[in-house]
Amino acid sequence: MYFRGEQREYEKTIPGLYRNGNENLIFEGSKGYYRQLLNELGYSSSLDNNTLFNFIAEIQHYGAVTRNIDISSNPLVSLFFACEDAEKDIKDDGVIHVYVSELNKEKYSTGHTVSVKTALNFVDQEKINQFLYLMDYLHKNIGEKGDQRNVLSKTLTVDGIIQELKKSFEVLSPNIDNFPEKMANINQFGNEELEMEHRAKSGTVFCINRRIKGEFVDNNGSPRKQEDILKTARDKFGELTLEKALECEVKEEISQFLINWRYGDTHYAENILGNLPGEFDMRYYQDYLMSEIKKFLEDFVEILNQAAMTRERLCYPNAIYLDIINCQIVRSPKAQQRIINQNGLFILPALFNTTDKKIEEVQLKIDNAIKEYQLKANSGGLLTFRIPKEKKKSILNELRMLGITDGFIYPDVEHQSKAILRQLRIGE
């Protein structure tokens, strides 16, 4: 169980980097900001991942903006933070938020997950957005029980993902007349009536959707009549056969994916793939797409490795993706006296695709992701303890009697001096 004390209740719990005024860091990336900080503070630009994480944790305590949220395993420390403004004339009720995680599920700064999250601070946001768009598309449209489910394995390298996609193209796309029989003979998919029940609810990407008992279905599992498929194809592409109609749908999906993913320009995509879906066959589209995905993933993983400087290379895109889109609670190394005294840990929020998003949308996503860790009350709401503003001063005095002072929380010369002077004045 972990705690976070705040001097007043804020509408959202978000890290400093995501607050208003930091739009450049949110939408362009924090690489330049951190590189300049490293340079100004005399650090090497080629630090290993663990040292980089410690650097970010340290500068956060001195006002630098980061993607991390401070929490503590000591409720008294959080109570101090909630009451810290007791001497001010204008103050609000303080709050303490309570967070929980599964036993032994916390991450460590030397692990794969923190390596990924730390390295992303030194990657352009555009690259992160493109990676998230690609992986979101695969995970959303394939699903854990889909015909292409092996593509989503956390142990696949870039080459493995490409091989699995190509393998699925061989099984799913050609010769639609005997399609069910072909699938039944593939070990990857099993032989129990094509596992009809789950297949009807699964999706596919960049290839002809599977046919269930003579009927084609869409990605939601809803039946599609052949005459409807043909009518759409005639209206859009002038195609008259079912096979060509389905191929046109695949080519159109690939074209639209490329536009949304990286090109952002319909004219450019049409230039690459042909002005209309009929000019190249489906295999050409699939091969071109695989080469684009392979090159992008290889480049992205290499950029991550250059930033992370870990002993073991990061090489599994799906594992990287799952680390990025989830929050983690991280135990920081006891490298700083401040973290030791505060029993400090960090929440590393999920990262999201910021393309075409307003800052409020990004902030809401971050806040919702962090709230997933917040303890729920019996009423179903989030558990928050409120500290009345008129009680803050007396609570601080009691905390000081327990040794929770400014000098303990902030063990630097300035705060140690203030704590000693306060004790001397009380003694007088």
Secondary structure, DSSP 8 states (H G I E B T S, - for coil): -EEEEESS--S----GGGSTT-HHHHHH-SHHHHHHHHHHTT--SS--HHHHHHHHHHHHTTT---S-EEEES-HHHHHHHHHTTTTSSS---EEEEEE---TT--EETTSHHHHHHHHGGGS-HHHHHHHHHHHHHHHHHH-TTSTTGGGG-TT--HHHHHHHHHHHHHHHSS-GGGHHHHHHT-TTT-SSGGGHHHHTT---SSS---EETTEEE-TTS-EE-HHHHHHHHHHHH---SHHHHHHHHHHHHHHHHHIIIII--HHHHHHHH-SSTTSS-HHHHHHHHHHHHHHHHHHHHHHHHHHH--SS----HHHHHHHHTS-EEEE--S-SHHHHHHTEEEEE------TT--HHHHHHHHHHHHHTTB-B-TTSSB-EEEE-GGGHHHHHHHHHHTT--HHHHS-SHHHHHHHHHHHHHHH-
